[in-house]
């Protein structure tokens, strides 16, 4: 992708030189060892576009590596022809071209790829690709054994910083889930207060290990509109299932007062430990999702209440651009994070980068997060697209006379590295 502005090429080259803070990823370890070239094509988020353009039956055929390439190719070809221009497809195109020297997706290309499939389970290869992408550090939303985090023995993928995974700790619905959450601390709890104390100890242990944020993606299963229930209302739910381990409250409605209360408790813990809170907003992985419940506007009351908590709102709230701009402009404790969004909808992001420059302080924008799991090849491609989007957007603004080229370089560096480095206290 190439911009039309006179300064585009110089600005794009500058963006390439800037190291990246990958604000959101899911690599628990080095990635997969590819054994099937079709898996190279269909892996990651492109799987969703292919499914949206075909069917579950077709996707089952594509995923069946016991079938020959020749048998599966017509199914892939049909789906590819209907999806090949999306942002997700751009990732696949760039992976094929850069790592396999293939400019077109054909059966012959797949057969050639079979002889040179990447082994991303090899840490040296994995790290080499991250180095090539100039990714300095990655914030990892993964699930290591909490016991190993507490002991300091947990092992992360290369270039990783841990974030605390919040959802399982506030959406508890039964006695056994509560006890499982606190078991790594070597204790049992019997009251709501004891459980909140345990959460504070656990998050503190994660921070001592090196965690730099708290991450929550509860929008997949509930609305982002958190109420502010009384302790008594939350305790009633908690006591009901704690006094009888055979009971289980229905999620999300049956446990809503407790879920909301514990989420607020985690916000107070984040405040006290000075940990930013990353929240999934906007688009969700997969298909057939309810987008209404994920609009960041639902967080307004939470943001108003917890003014000393720093919120990093994910995925540029796609497709609700106006709402995210309003929140970032109006609340000092809110930043916009473009993780994943650069490949969900590249045009949306280019336009939103321009709007963000003109509407919100540019120091409140985080421009890149790969949001893949183990796919360093796709993280590389995503990084290229993010740099393209920023370079095109900012060079267009230079042509408009909004800012000068040197200022555009300063902004691009802030969006790719400086802002996140400071916000998360990475010390790079």
ABEGO torsion letter per residue (X at the ends): XBBABAAAAAAAAAAAABBBBBABBABABBBBBBABAAAAAABEAAAAAAAAABBAAAAAAAABAABBAAAAAAAAAAAAAAAAABAAAAAAAAAAAAAAGBABBBAAAAAAAAAABBBAABAAAAAAAAAAAGBABBBBBBBBBAAAAAAGABBBBBGBBBBBBAAAAAABABAAAAAAAAAAAGBBBABAAAAAAAAAAAAAAAAAAGBABBBBAAAAABBABBBBBBAAAAAAAAAAAAABAABBBBOAAAAAAAAAAAAAAAAAAAAAAGBBBBBBBEBBBEBGBBAAAABAAAAAAAAAABAABBBBBBGGGOABAAAAAAAAAABAABBBBABGAAAABAAAAAAAAAAAAAABBAAABBABBAGBBGBAAAAAAAAAAAAAAAAAAAAAAAAAGABBAAAAAAAAAAAAAAAAAAAAGAGX
